[in-house]
Amino acid sequence: MSRNTYNDVPPDILTDEEDDDAVALESGSDVEFDLEANPGSVQRGTEVIRRFWTTLPNAPGVYRMFDAKGNVLYVGKAKSLKARVGSYARGQAHSNRIARMIGETASMEFVTTATETEALLLEANLIKQLKPRYNVLMRDDKSLPYILLTADHEAPQLVKHRGARKRKGDYYGPFASVWAVNRTINALQRAFLLRSCNDSYYENRTRPCLLFQIKRCSGPCTKEISHEEYANLAAEARAFLSGKSNAVKARITEEMQQAAEELEFERAARCRDRLAALSAIQGVQGINTQSIEEADVFALDEQAGQFCVEVFFFRNWQNWGNRAYFPKADKSMSPEEVLTSFLAQFYDDKPAPRTILLSHEIEDADLMAAALSTRAEAKVEIHAPQRGERRQLIDYALRNAKEALGRRLADTASQQKLLVSLGQAFGLSKAPRRVEVYDNSHIMGTNAVGAMVVAGPNGFMKQHYRTFNMKSEDLKPGDDYGMMREMLQRRFARLVKEEPRSSEPADAEPLREDDDSFPAWPDLVLIDGGKGQLEAARQALAEVGVSENDVALVGIAKGRDRDAGRETFFKPGEAPFKMPPRDPALYFVQRLRDEAHRFAIGAHRAKRKRELVKNPLDEIQGIGPTRKRALLHHFGTVKAIQRAALEDLMKAPGVNAATARAVFDFFHERG
């Protein structure tokens, strides 16, 4: 794969003959774009694209389109870069979405790849990283949870896992939710008595923990069970999670009957409880399959210009849950286009199963299957079934997709009504699209943290939440006004720098009604506090050049006895006021304030916890996790390391003379 940036290419313009021969028009562009409606914009973008087109090779690769500010507009892949980019160069016969994108294009970058499959994988990776405006975007791209049965310890551990698979062991999943994983792990603990504690906790036990007492662990840490017997339990768990559940249950049933015949009723009771736990795991999985061992089912529904993709996960003939995704996509895009782009991004950070079932036929199914097979190092098949049990699964997922999207549309409409009522309550000229709420949390000034939560038409926008660690040296402990001032200064100083508000140029295109991109600037800022907090916020905004006309500021003072419903609201230059009881806008403000308070408290507690468990070894340069672990294993405690002589430090396994000297000097210089 090679990267080529074409920024200084000759301004050659295609002739009509070259255009007809080299340019393949984009499929599905059945809506003509009226150039007169956007004078000059599409023509300018077309000429920019033509200049890049002249030097492109007939090779597979990925292209990126940028606007005048350097923001990525679109990421696409092509079997032939020259032909694909040329399809944008005509300036006509494009859909409105493509025409708008062409009109905003000011520059392009290209990456050539060895194959189209490699281009597809790179395209999905770049879309997830860059989040271009004109691509289909996964709104919720958090990694899905797995169950991990470790294989790097004498006593395998059963744990929940997210993220990269760096630890040695067997991974089972994905599960649709953390709740499903926790429920399954709890049942597996009862069935197989495997430990869930971390290695450090395991190695420092001198007597069994509570889980052993309530029969959720077999106690390998204190040799309550031999390593051979524990290994057999781990092997049974591995077999059960790998789909051999009937064989495992048959063995446990046989052991229970044998124990009963030998009058070992306690052992028989333990086997009975294990069978009940295994039955519970299988019984709560919902609909299960008879002919599909491993598959992911994707069903897409479209309503009112919005899309929902419902995903069901089937592993070992069991339903491991489902999740609804709401990708951001232009209304003009077909369901097949949305589903294709969604699939590539969905499997960008996780292996695909052997079978993928879709509700719609996609154009590049064979290419997608080849790309996913390459990444998973196993054959992956993609089908859009029309009959049989597989079609029943698709219909089941489609019904869930329709219901999920219907609920989301209803919630969005309700949220929009609340934003309208909020704008009216605070005298705004229009309903706010972005509301920011600020609060801070500390205990007597220690571990002070500021928090910002964000709400919009789709509810709380948690990907935009921010925390602020107080950095000012002049800040006095417990100075709430100073904390609010510092927090607002930092937030809006960065906003002014990165997203400056400037007057629109004369030839700029007006804001489109179909532009649902979330704004960077808030329309309304709510401060958890009264007149003093509001004045501190107003001064902070004024110092970074933000006026009251740019952002509406409102302070929320708690009612008498801190009762909800008696809040007093403050606006700069206006008399304090209250909202009528049972006003929906009042309830909405209370929800916003409570969310900010919850987020601030959580951030403060997390910071306080980090301070409590902070290890002095973390401050020594050159001491990483491995050497820190070696020192703690050798000496036992940090105090013992602090008291150790230089010669003793040098004797610790994995610690060389330079590291020993650094540790010794650190503690003795401080003392």
C-alpha positions in Angstrom: 0.0 0.0 0.0 1.3 3.4 -0.9 0.2 6.9 0.0 0.1 9.7 -2.6 -1.0 13.3 -1.9 -1.8 15.3 -5.0 -1.8 19.0 -4.1 0.2 20.5 -6.9 -1.1 19.0 -10.1 -1.4 20.8 -13.4 -4.8 22.4 -13.9 -5.7 20.3 -17.0 -9.3 20.1 -17.9 -10.9 17.0 -19.4 -12.0 17.2 -23.0 -15.5 15.8 -23.8 -13.9 12.8 -25.4 -11.7 12.0 -22.5 -14.6 12.5 -20.1 -16.8 10.1 -22.0 -14.1 7.4 -22.2 -12.7 7.6 -18.7 -15.6 8.7 -16.5 -18.0 6.1 -15.1 -21.1 7.9 -13.7 -22.0 7.0 -10.2 -24.7 4.3 -10.1 -28.0 5.2 -8.5 -27.7 9.0 -9.3 -31.2 9.4 -10.7 -31.8 12.9 -9.3 -30.5 15.8 -11.5 -28.8 18.6 -9.6 -29.7 22.1 -10.7 -26.5 24.1 -11.2 -28.4 27.3 -11.2 -29.6 26.7 -7.7 -26.0 26.8 -6.5 -24.2 29.1 -8.9 -20.5 28.3 -9.3 -20.2 26.0 -6.3 -20.5 22.6 -8.1 -18.5 23.9 -11.1 -15.6 25.0 -8.8 -15.6 21.6 -7.0 -15.7 19.8 -10.4 -12.7 21.6 -11.7 -10.8 20.8 -8.4 -11.6 17.1 -8.9 -10.6 17.2 -12.6 -7.2 18.6 -11.7 -6.5 15.7 -9.4 -8.0 13.2 -11.9 -5.3 13.8 -14.5 -2.5 12.1 -12.6 -4.4 9.2 -11.0 -3.5 5.6 -11.8 -5.9 2.9 -12.9 -5.3 1.0 -9.6 -7.4 0.2 -6.6 -7.2 2.5 -3.6 -8.9 4.9 -1.2 -9.7 8.6 -1.8 -10.5 11.4 0.6 -12.3 14.7 -0.2 -11.6 17.8 1.9 -13.3 21.1 2.3 -11.6 24.5 2.4 -10.9 24.2 6.1 -9.2 20.8 5.8 -12.2 18.8 7.2 -12.7 15.4 5.6 -16.0 15.4 3.6 -16.0 11.8 2.3 -13.9 8.6 2.2 -14.4 6.2 -0.6 -12.8 3.1 -2.1 -12.4 2.2 -5.7 -11.3 -0.6 -8.0 -9.9 2.0 -10.3 -9.1 5.4 -8.7 -9.0 7.1 -12.1 -12.4 5.9 -13.1 -14.1 6.3 -9.7 -12.8 9.9 -9.1 -13.6 10.7 -12.7 -17.3 9.9 -12.0 -17.4 13.1 -9.9 -16.0 15.3 -12.7 -19.1 15.8 -14.8 -20.9 18.2 -12.5 -24.3 16.8 -13.6 -26.5 13.8 -13.2 -25.6 13.5 -9.5 -27.9 13.2 -6.5 -28.2 16.2 -4.3 -26.0 14.7 -1.7 -23.1 14.0 -4.2 -23.6 17.5 -5.8 -23.3 19.2 -2.4 -20.2 17.2 -1.6 -18.6 18.1 -4.9 -19.4 21.7 -4.4 -17.6 21.7 -1.0 -14.5 19.9 -2.2 -11.3 21.9 -2.2 -8.7 19.2 -2.1 -8.2 15.4 -2.3 -5.8 12.8 -1.0 -5.3 9.2 -2.3 -3.9 5.9 -1.1 -3.2 3.2 -3.6 -3.6 -0.4 -2.5 -2.7 -3.8 -3.9 -6.2 -5.1 -4.1 -9.8 -3.8 -3.9 -10.2 -6.0 -0.8 -7.5 -4.1 1.0 -9.1 -0.8 -0.2 -12.4 -1.9 1.4 -10.8 -2.6 4.8 -8.8 0.7 4.7 -11.9 2.6 3.8 -13.8 1.2 6.8 -10.9 2.0 9.1 -10.6 5.6 7.9 -14.4 6.2 8.1 -14.4 5.2 11.8 -11.4 7.4 12.5 -12.3 10.5 10.6 -16.1 10.4 10.7 -16.6 12.2 7.4 -19.8 14.1 7.0 -21.1 12.5 3.8 -20.3 8.9 4.8 -22.6 6.5 6.6 -21.4 6.7 10.3 -22.0 4.3 13.2 -23.2 6.5 16.0 -22.6 3.9 18.7 -19.2 2.2 17.9 -18.4 1.0 21.4 -16.7 -2.3 21.4 -18.9 -5.3 22.2 -18.2 -7.3 25.4 -16.8 -10.9 25.3 -16.3 -13.6 27.8 -12.6 -14.6 28.2 -11.4 -17.8 29.7 -7.7 -17.1 30.2 -4.9 -19.5 29.4 -1.9 -17.6 30.9 -2.2 -18.8 34.5 -2.2 -22.1 36.4 -5.8 -21.4 37.4 -7.8 -20.1 34.4 -9.8 -17.0 35.1 -13.4 -16.3 33.8 -13.8 -12.6 33.0 -15.6 -10.0 31.0 -13.5 -8.5 28.2 -13.6 -5.5 25.8 -11.1 -4.2 23.3 -8.0 -5.7 21.7 -7.4 -9.4 22.3 -3.9 -9.1 23.8 -4.3 -11.7 26.6 -3.8 -15.4 25.9 -7.0 -17.4 26.2 -10.3 -18.3 24.6 -12.8 -15.5 23.7 -16.5 -16.2 23.4 -19.0 -13.6 22.0 -19.8 -11.0 21.1 -22.7 -10.4 23.6 -25.2 -7.6 22.9 -24.8 -6.0 26.3 -22.7 -6.0 29.5 -25.8 -7.1 31.3 -25.9 -10.3 29.2 -22.2 -11.0 29.9 -22.6 -10.4 33.6 -25.6 -12.7 33.8 -23.8 -15.4 31.9 -20.6 -15.2 33.9 -22.6 -15.5 37.1 -24.3 -18.6 35.9 -21.0 -20.1 34.7 -19.5 -19.4 38.1 -22.3 -21.5 39.7 -21.9 -24.2 37.1 -18.1 -24.5 36.9 -16.9 -22.8 40.0 -14.2 -20.9 38.1 -12.5 -17.9 39.7 -13.2 -14.3 38.5 -10.6 -12.5 40.7 -7.5 -10.9 39.1 -4.0 -12.6 39.4 -2.8 -10.2 42.1 -5.7 -10.9 44.4 -5.4 -14.6 43.7 -1.7 -14.7 44.6 -2.1 -12.9 47.9 -5.0 -15.0 49.4 -4.3 -16.9 52.6 -7.9 -18.1 53.1 -10.9 -18.6 50.7 -12.9 -15.5 49.8 -16.7 -15.1 50.1 -17.3 -16.5 46.6 -16.0 -19.9 47.8 -18.4 -19.7 50.8 -21.4 -19.1 48.6 -20.3 -21.9 46.1 -19.4 -19.5 43.3 -15.7 -20.5 43.2 -13.8 -23.7 43.9 -11.0 -21.9 45.8 -7.9 -22.8 43.8 -6.0 -19.8 45.4 -5.8 -21.7 48.7 -5.6 -25.2 47.3 -9.2 -26.0 48.2 -9.2 -27.9 44.9 -6.2 -29.5 43.2 -4.8 -28.0 39.9 -5.9 -31.2 38.0 -9.5 -31.0 39.2 -9.6 -27.2 38.5 -8.2 -27.8 35.0 -11.0 -30.3 34.4 -13.6 -27.7 35.4 -12.0 -25.2 33.0 -12.1 -27.8 30.2 -15.8 -28.4 30.9 -16.5 -24.6 30.7 -14.5 -24.4 27.5 -16.4 -27.2 26.0 -19.8 -25.8 27.1 -19.0 -22.3 25.6 -17.7 -24.0 22.4 -21.1 -25.5 21.7 -20.7 -28.9 23.4 -23.3 -28.1 26.0 -25.3 -31.4 25.7 -22.1 -33.5 26.2 -21.1 -31.4 29.3 -24.6 -31.7 30.8 -24.6 -35.5 30.1 -21.3 -35.9 32.0 -22.6 -33.9 35.0 -25.9 -35.9 35.0 -23.9 -39.1 35.0 -21.7 -37.9 37.9 -24.8 -36.9 39.8 -26.4 -40.3 39.4 -23.2 -42.0 40.4 -22.9 -39.9 43.5 -26.5 -40.6 44.5 -25.9 -44.3 44.1 -22.8 -44.1 46.3 -24.9 -42.1 48.8 -22.7 -39.1 48.4 -25.6 -36.7 48.5 -23.6 -33.5 49.0 -21.7 -34.2 45.7 -24.9 -35.1 44.0 -26.5 -31.8 45.2 -23.6 -29.9 43.8 -24.0 -31.6 40.4 -27.7 -30.8 40.5 -27.0 -27.1 41.2 -24.5 -27.1 38.3 -27.1 -28.6 35.9 -29.6 -25.9 37.0 -27.1 -23.2 36.3 -26.4 -24.5 32.8 -30.1 -24.8 32.1 -30.5 -21.2 33.2 -27.9 -20.0 30.7 -29.6 -21.8 27.8 -33.1 -20.9 28.9 -32.7 -17.1 28.9 -31.2 -16.9 25.4 -34.5 -16.2 23.7 -35.0 -17.6 20.3 -32.4 -20.2 19.3 -31.5 -21.7 16.0 -31.8 -25.3 14.9 -29.5 -25.2 11.8 -27.1 -22.3 12.4 -24.2 -22.7 14.8 -22.6 -19.3 14.3 -24.1 -16.2 12.5 -24.8 -12.5 12.8 -28.1 -11.3 11.5 -28.5 -7.7 10.2 -31.9 -6.2 9.5 -32.3 -2.6 8.3 -35.4 -0.5 8.5 -36.0 3.0 7.2 -38.6 5.5 8.5 -38.9 9.2 8.0 -35.4 9.4 6.5 -33.7 7.7 9.4 -32.2 4.2 9.6 -32.0 1.4 12.2 -29.9 -1.7 11.9 -30.9 -4.4 14.3 -28.1 -7.0 14.9 -28.6 -10.4 16.5 -25.7 -12.6 17.6 -25.9 -16.4 17.4 -23.1 -18.5 18.7 -23.2 -22.3 19.4 -26.8 -22.5 18.3 -27.7 -20.0 21.0 -29.0 -16.4 20.8 -26.5 -14.2 22.6 -28.5 -11.1 22.4 -29.3 -8.2 20.0 -28.5 -4.5 19.7 -30.0 -1.7 17.7 -27.8 0.8 15.9 -28.9 4.1 14.3 -26.3 5.0 11.7 -26.1 8.5 10.4 -26.7 8.5 6.6 -28.1 10.9 4.0 -31.8 10.5 3.3 -31.1 9.9 -0.4 -29.0 6.8 0.2 -30.5 3.4 -0.5 -30.9 0.8 2.3 -28.3 -1.4 0.4 -25.7 1.4 0.4 -26.3 2.1 4.1 -26.0 -1.6 5.0 -22.8 -2.1 3.0 -21.0 0.8 4.7 -22.3 -0.2 8.1 -21.1 -3.8 7.7 -17.5 -2.7 6.8 -17.3 -0.4 9.8 -19.0 -2.9 12.2 -16.3 -5.6 11.6 -13.4 -3.1 11.5 -12.4 -4.1 15.1 -13.9 -7.5 15.6 -13.7 -10.9 13.7 -16.7 -11.9 11.6 -18.6 -15.2 12.2 -18.8 -17.9 9.6 -22.2 -16.7 8.4 -23.7 -13.2 8.0 -27.4 -12.9 7.2 -28.7 -9.7 5.7 -32.2 -8.3 5.1 -31.1 -6.7 1.8 -29.0 -7.8 -1.1 -25.8 -5.7 -1.2 -23.9 -5.0 -4.4 -20.4 -5.9 -3.1 -21.3 -9.0 -1.2 -18.5 -11.1 -2.7 -15.9 -8.4 -2.1 -17.2 -7.9 1.4 -17.0 -11.6 2.2 -13.5 -11.8 0.8 -12.4 -8.9 2.9 -13.9 -10.3 6.1 -12.5 -13.7 5.4 -9.0 -12.2 5.1 -9.3 -10.4 8.4 -10.9 -13.4 10.2 -8.5 -15.9 8.6 -11.5 -18.2 8.0 -14.2 -18.4 5.3 -17.0 -15.9 5.8 -20.3 -16.2 3.8 -22.8 -13.4 3.3 -26.4 -14.2 2.4 -29.8 -12.5 2.0 -32.1 -15.5 2.6 -35.5 -15.5 1.1 -37.0 -18.6 2.7 -36.6 -21.1 5.5 -35.4 -20.7 9.1 -32.8 -18.1 8.0 -35.5 -15.9 6.5 -37.5 -16.3 9.8 -34.5 -14.9 11.7 -34.4 -12.0 9.3 -38.1 -11.3 9.7 -37.7 -11.5 13.5 -34.8 -9.0 13.4 -36.7 -6.7 11.0 -39.7 -6.6 13.4 -37.3 -5.5 16.2 -35.7 -2.9 13.9 -39.0 -1.4 13.1 -40.0 -1.2 16.7 -36.7 0.2 17.8 -36.7 2.9 15.1 -40.4 3.8 16.0 -39.4 4.2 19.6 -36.4 6.4 18.7 -38.5 8.6 16.4 -41.1 9.1 19.2 -38.4 9.9 21.7 -36.8 12.4 19.2 -40.1 14.1 18.6 -40.6 14.4 22.4 -37.1 15.7 22.9 -37.6 18.3 20.2 -40.8 19.5 21.9 -38.9 19.8 25.2 -36.1 21.9 23.4 -38.8 24.2 22.0 -40.4 24.6 25.4 -37.0 25.3 26.9 -36.2 28.0 24.3 -39.6 29.6 25.0 -39.1 29.5 28.8 -35.7 31.3 28.5 -36.8 33.7 25.8 -34.6 32.3 23.0 -35.4 33.2 19.4 -35.5 29.5 18.4 -35.3 26.1 20.0 -31.7 25.3 21.0 -30.0 22.5 19.1 -27.1 22.1 21.6 -27.5 22.6 25.3 -24.4 22.5 27.6 -24.7 22.1 31.4 -21.7 22.8 33.8 -21.2 21.6 37.3 -18.2 20.9 39.6 -17.5 18.5 42.4 -14.9 18.3 45.2 -14.5 17.5 48.9 -13.2 20.5 50.8 -11.4 21.6 47.6 -9.6 18.3 47.1 -9.7 16.3 43.8 -11.7 19.1 42.2 -13.3 18.2 38.9 -15.4 20.2 36.5 -18.0 18.5 34.3 -19.8 19.4 31.1 -22.8 17.4 29.8 -24.4 18.0 26.4 -28.0 17.5 25.2 -29.5 17.8 21.8 -32.5 16.7 19.6 -31.4 13.0 20.2 -31.2 13.3 24.0 -28.0 13.3 26.0 -24.9 13.3 23.7 -22.5 11.4 25.8 -19.7 11.4 23.2 -19.5 15.1 23.8 -19.3 15.0 27.6 -16.1 16.5 29.0 -14.3 16.7 32.4 -11.9 19.4 33.6 -9.2 18.9 36.1 -8.6 22.2 37.8 -5.1 23.4 36.9 -4.9 27.0 38.0 -2.3 27.6 40.7 -4.2 30.7 41.9 -7.3 28.7 42.6 -8.1 28.4 46.3 -9.4 25.1 47.7 -13.2 25.2 47.6 -13.5 28.2 45.4 -16.6 27.2 43.4 -16.7 30.5 41.5 -13.0 30.2 40.5 -13.6 26.6 39.3 -16.5 27.6 37.2 -14.5 30.5 35.7 -11.6 28.3 34.8 -13.8 25.6 33.3 -15.7 28.0 31.1 -12.5 29.9 30.0 -10.8 26.7 28.9 -13.9 25.3 27.1 -14.7 28.5 25.1 -11.1 29.6 24.5 -10.6 26.2 22.7 -13.9 26.6 20.9 -13.0 30.1 19.7 -9.7 28.8 18.4 -10.9 25.6 16.7 -14.4 26.7 15.6 -14.3 30.5 15.3 -17.6 32.2 14.7 -17.2 34.5 11.7 -19.6 36.3 9.4 -20.7 34.2 6.4 -19.2 35.2 3.1 -21.5 36.7 0.5 -21.4 33.6 -1.7 -21.7 31.1 1.1 -24.5 28.5 0.8 -27.3 28.9 3.3 -27.8 26.4 6.1 -29.7 23.5 4.7 -32.7 22.1 6.5 -31.4 18.5 6.0 -28.1 19.3 7.7 -28.4 17.3 10.9 -24.8 17.6 11.9 -24.5 18.4 15.6 -23.2 22.0 16.2 -19.9 22.7 18.0 -21.2 25.9 19.6 -24.0 25.7 22.3 -27.1 27.7 21.9 -27.8 27.6 25.6 -25.4 27.2 28.6 -26.9 26.2 32.0 -24.8 26.8 35.1 -25.6 24.8 38.3 -25.5 27.7 40.7 -27.0 31.0 41.4 -26.2 34.7 40.7 -22.5 34.3 41.8 -21.8 31.3 39.6 -23.6 33.0 36.7 -21.5 36.1 37.0 -18.3 34.0 37.1 -19.4 32.3 33.9 -20.3 35.6 32.2 -16.8 37.0 33.0 -15.1 33.9 31.8 -16.9 34.1 28.4 -16.2 37.8 28.1 -12.5 37.3 28.7 -12.3 34.9 25.7 -14.3 37.2 23.4 -17.7 35.4 23.6 -20.6 37.8 24.1 -24.1 37.3 25.5 -25.5 37.4 21.9 -23.3 34.4 21.0 -24.4 32.1 23.8 -27.4 32.3 26.1 -26.4 31.9 29.8 -28.8 30.8 32.6 -28.0 30.0 36.2 -30.0 27.4 38.2 -30.2 28.0 41.9 -31.6 25.2 44.1 -34.9 25.8 45.8 -35.5 26.3 49.5 -34.4 23.1 51.4 -32.9 22.1 48.0 -36.3 20.8 46.9 -36.8 20.1 43.3 -39.5 22.3 41.7 -38.5 25.4 43.6 -35.5 26.4 41.5 -34.8 30.0 40.7 -33.4 31.0 37.3 -31.0 33.8 36.7 -30.2 35.5 33.3 -27.7 38.3 32.9 -29.4 41.7 33.1 -32.8 40.3 34.1 -34.7 39.7 37.3 -34.7 36.2 38.8 -37.8 34.1 37.9 -39.3 30.7 38.5 -41.1 28.3 36.2 -44.7 27.2 36.9 -45.0 23.9 38.8 -45.5 20.8 36.5 -44.1 22.7 33.6 -42.4 20.2 31.2 -39.6 22.6 30.6 -38.9 22.6 34.4 -38.8 18.8 34.5 -36.4 18.9 31.5 -34.1 21.4 33.3 -34.1 19.2 36.4 -33.1 16.2 34.3 -30.3 18.2 32.7 -29.0 19.4 36.0 -29.2 16.0 37.6 -27.3 14.4 34.8 -24.5 17.1 35.1 -24.4 16.4 38.9 -24.2 12.7 38.4 -21.4 13.0 35.8 -19.4 15.5 38.0 -19.8 13.2 41.1 -18.6 10.2 39.1 -15.6 12.0 37.7 -14.7 13.2 41.2 -15.0 9.8 42.7 -12.9 8.3 39.9 -10.2 10.9 40.5 -10.3 10.3 44.3 -10.0 6.6 43.8 -6.9 7.0 41.5 -5.3 9.2 44.2 -6.0 6.6 46.9 -4.4 3.8 45.0 -1.6 5.9 43.5 1.7 4.0 43.7 5.0 6.0 44.2 6.7 3.7 41.8 4.6 5.2 39.0 6.5 8.4 39.4 9.9 6.9 38.8 11.1 7.3 35.2 11.9 3.9 33.6 9.8 1.9 35.9 7.1 0.2 33.8 4.4 -2.4 34.8 6.8 -5.3 34.5 9.5 -3.9 36.7 7.0 -2.6 39.2 5.4 -6.0 39.4 8.8 -7.6 39.9 9.7 -5.3 42.7 6.4 -5.8 44.5 6.6 -9.5 44.2 10.1 -9.5 45.6 9.6 -7.1 48.5 5.9 -7.4 49.1 5.1 -3.7 49.8 6.1 -0.2 48.7 7.4 0.5 52.2 9.7 -2.5 52.0 11.0 -1.2 48.7 11.6 2.2 50.3 13.6 0.8 53.2 15.6 -1.6 51.0 19.3 -1.0 50.5 20.7 -0.5 47.0 22.3 -4.0 47.1 19.0 -5.6 48.0 17.2 -3.8 45.1 19.8 -5.0 42.6 19.0 -8.6 43.7 15.4 -8.4 42.7 14.6 -10.5 39.6 14.3 -8.4 36.4 15.9 -5.3 38.0 19.2 -4.1 36.7 21.7 -1.8 38.4 20.5 1.3 36.7 16.8 0.6 37.7 17.9 -0.2 41.2 19.8 3.1 41.5 16.9 5.1 40.1 14.5 3.5 42.7 17.0 4.0 45.6 17.7 7.7 44.6 14.0 8.5 44.2 13.0 7.4 47.8 16.2 8.7 49.5 16.2 12.1 47.8 12.5 12.5 48.8 13.3 11.4 52.4 
